[in-house]
Amino acid sequence: MAPPVYDTLILSDLHLGADMSRAREALRVLQENQYRRLILLGDIFADLNFGRLKKQHWKFLGFIRKLSNPKRNVEVVWVEGNHDHGLAEIMSHLVGVRVYQEYQWEYQGLRHIAVHGHQFDGFVVSNVHVSYYIGTLLYLQLQKWDSKNKTLTRFLDRLNTSWLRLSPKVAEGALAHARHHHAARIFCGHTHAAMHQHERGTDYFNCGSWIDAHPTYITVGEEGVQIHEYVERPDDLHPGQERSEETSEERSEEQNPAVAEPADFGDEVGFVEDGEYEGVAT
């Protein structure tokens, strides 16, 4: 039986550059599914420091650049998150993808909205610099100090979501925003907690994140909207393992950021052969 061709695949909060980012597994999801539209729903980067990017992070970006080629017939949409702020022009040139603050599309006669969700988080909106310097930078450093399984940082991430009541706050704001724009469905990230909430004829979906032990993504298609949990593989690298299991070549790349960008990202000639992209709808 042929795999389904989804109208849209959505993932968010990959946090490239963070030790906990599961870029390798996210790349597998994009390679192995078929879809007409891909929405990267914000916080694809941990921060603006590209020197933190590892080999697997560059491979993910290389795939996005390849996928954005018009010959692929896949619409690639990047919705800016609070961690991505300031990257719009860079991303347009780096991977050939247009960056939006908010994206809307029609499917099966219904209006859909994709917005990262930090807009409905009052703390982030009111404390941009505090959130970055204390939240982001400290959290990135804690990941380096934490154990291989990143037990502490994953716990702190869940505690932060619960303490600030992010999930209900973002859901409430998103649903109000969707109703104001007469949308049937709205999709967010930001909270790192996958969920679905239906209220007064409007559906809110959250994509979850790709820094957790159980990453999730969303598909929109003939079967409706589905939240998928990534199925683990024996060779998957869990948060924190990449650093301890990397090769000497990868360690050299990490120590020298100028080398960390693989040659296969530099130009079209050097891209990985098309066989790696057979899972994408054409």
C-alpha positions, 0 to 999 in steps of 0.5 A, spaced: 500 500 500 502 506 497 504 511 503 499 517 504 501 524 500 499 529 505 497 536 504 501 539 509 507 536 514 508 541 520 514 541 525 517 546 530 522 547 535 528 543 533 532 548 536 538 547 531 545 548 535 542 546 542 545 539 544 538 536 545 536 538 538 534 531 534 535 534 527 537 527 525 531 524 527 527 530 524 531 529 517 528 522 517 521 524 518 522 529 512 525 524 508 520 518 509 514 522 508 510 525 502 507 532 502 505 538 498 507 543 503 512 543 509 511 548 514 517 549 519 513 552 525 518 556 528 524 556 533 528 551 528 534 555 531 536 555 538 539 562 537 543 566 532 550 563 533 551 558 527 558 556 530 553 551 535 551 548 529 553 540 528 554 536 522 547 533 523 544 540 523 547 542 517 545 536 514 538 538 516 538 545 513 541 542 506 535 538 505 531 544 506 535 548 501 534 542 496 527 541 498 525 548 496 528 547 489 522 549 485 523 542 481 521 539 487 514 541 487 513 542 495 512 549 498 516 550 504 514 555 509 518 558 515 514 561 520 519 565 525 519 563 532 522 567 538 528 564 537 529 565 530 528 572 530 532 576 526 534 570 521 529 572 516 533 575 511 539 570 512 534 564 511 532 567 505 539 566 502 541 560 506 536 555 504 532 559 499 525 559 503 521 565 505 520 567 512 513 569 515 510 571 521 504 568 520 502 563 514 495 562 512 492 557 507 486 553 504 485 546 504 478 542 503 474 549 504 477 550 511 482 556 513 488 554 516 493 558 520 500 557 522 503 561 527 509 560 532 505 561 538 510 566 542 505 572 540 500 569 545 506 568 551 505 575 555 512 573 558 516 572 552 513 578 549 514 583 555 521 580 557 525 579 550 532 580 553 531 577 559 528 571 555 534 571 551 540 572 556 537 568 562 533 563 558 536 561 552 543 562 553 543 559 560 539 553 558 544 552 552 549 552 557 546 547 562 545 542 556 552 542 556 553 541 563 547 536 564 548 528 564 548 524 557 540 523 557 539 530 559 535 528 564 535 535 568 534 540 562 528 536 560 525 536 567 526 544 567 523 544 560 517 541 562 517 545 569 517 551 565 511 550 561 507 548 567 509 553 571 508 559 566 502 555 564 504 556 557 500 551 554 493 553 556 495 561 555 498 559 548 491 555 546 487 560 549 490 566 545 491 562 539 483 560 539 481 567 539 486 569 534 483 563 529 476 566 530 478 573 529 480 571 522 475 566 521 479 560 521 477 553 522 484 550 525 490 554 528 497 550 529 502 553 534 509 550 537 513 554 542 510 550 548 514 544 547 507 540 549 503 537 543 496 537 544 489 538 541 484 543 543 477 544 540 473 550 542 466 553 539 468 550 532 475 551 532 481 547 533 488 548 536 493 544 535 500 544 538 506 541 534 510 539 540 518 539 540 524 536 537 528 536 543 524 531 547 525 524 548 518 523 544 518 528 538 512 529 535 510 532 528 503 534 525 500 532 518 494 535 515 491 530 509 485 527 507 485 523 514 484 530 517 489 532 522 494 527 526 499 528 531 504 523 530 510 521 535 516 519 532 518 512 532 524 510 535 530 506 531 535 502 534 540 507 531 537 513 534 541 519 537 538 521 543 539 528 546 546 528 549 549 522 545 551 526 539 557 529 543 559 523 546 559 518 540 561 523 534 567 521 530 574 525 530 572 528 524 566 531 527 569 533 533 574 537 529 568 540 525 565 542 532 572 546 534 572 549 528 566 553 526 568 554 519 569 547 517 563 545 521 558 547 515 559 541 510 561 541 503 555 538 501 551 545 503 555 550 499 552 549 492 548 545 488 553 541 485 555 538 492 548 536 495 547 529 496 544 525 491 537 525 489 536 518 492 536 521 499 529 525 497 525 520 494 520 520 500 518 527 498 512 528 493 513 530 486 
